[in-house]
Amino acid sequence: MPARYYRMGRNFEDYLIGLFPETEWEIEDRSSDTSKRIGRRVTGDVSYDFIVKHRATSRRFILQCKYRSRFFRKDGREGVEWARPYQIRNYRTFQRSKGWPYLVVIGVGGKPKKPDQLFVVPLEGLDHPFIPKVELLDAQRDSYASFALKNQGSAGVRFLFKVNV
């Protein structure tokens, strides 16, 4: 991967960390991207970008961050290529091993530190590498609002901004 794309991804991750207030969230782990430096696979580097823990509930979430500069057309549909098939398999395997909700956060447009649009999609809803824009719209959230959890009583806990976990 060219260094420019690596920087864009890192900048997007840094932006997202800022949406998880330290008073409410703990960043338990962040992939180190050591794989790129040593030329050898490191499990965390290929399985997630962050593991966050909600301080009040101790609920953990796995996050994968994807920034795309724009939507593009494929097979007559506008959307984004969010991952490759082997990556999706890695993400699913990691989620099964942990048993925690796995969320894919996709930023589109603008700049990595200030995307025009932000979408948060449970991994279960992403079966293919390409996701049409129309399928992302229900998962859109305010690009500048902090992440929060809302207690749903017997239904459990869910992310605010339309993301159920």
BELFENSUL-V737695 format. One record per backbone hydrogen bond with DSSP energy under -1.0 kcal/mol. NH is the residue of the N-H (numbers start at 1). CO is the residue of the C=O. If there is no record, write none. Layout:
((NH,CO) (NH,CO))
//
This chain:
((6,2) (7,3) (8,4) (9,5) (10,6) (11,7) (12,8) (13,9) (14,10) (15,11) (16,12) (17,13) (18,14) (19,16) (20,17) (24,21) (25,21) (26,53) (28,26) (28,51) (29,51) (31,49) (38,34) (39,35) (45,42) (46,43) (48,44) (49,63) (50,63) (51,29) (52,61) (53,26) (54,59) (55,24) (58,54) (61,52) (62,101) (63,50) (64,103) (66,105) (68,107) (72,79) (74,77) (77,74) (79,72) (80,131) (82,129) (88,84) (89,85) (90,86) (91,87) (92,88) (93,89) (94,90) (95,91) (96,92) (97,93) (98,94) (99,95) (103,62) (104,121) (105,64) (106,119) (107,66) (108,117) (109,68) (111,114) (114,111) (117,108) (119,106) (120,139) (121,104) (123,102) (125,122) (126,123) (131,80) (133,78) (135,132) (136,133) (137,133) (139,136) (140,137) (141,118) (147,19) (150,158) (152,156) (155,152) (156,153) (158,150) (159,163) (160,148))
//
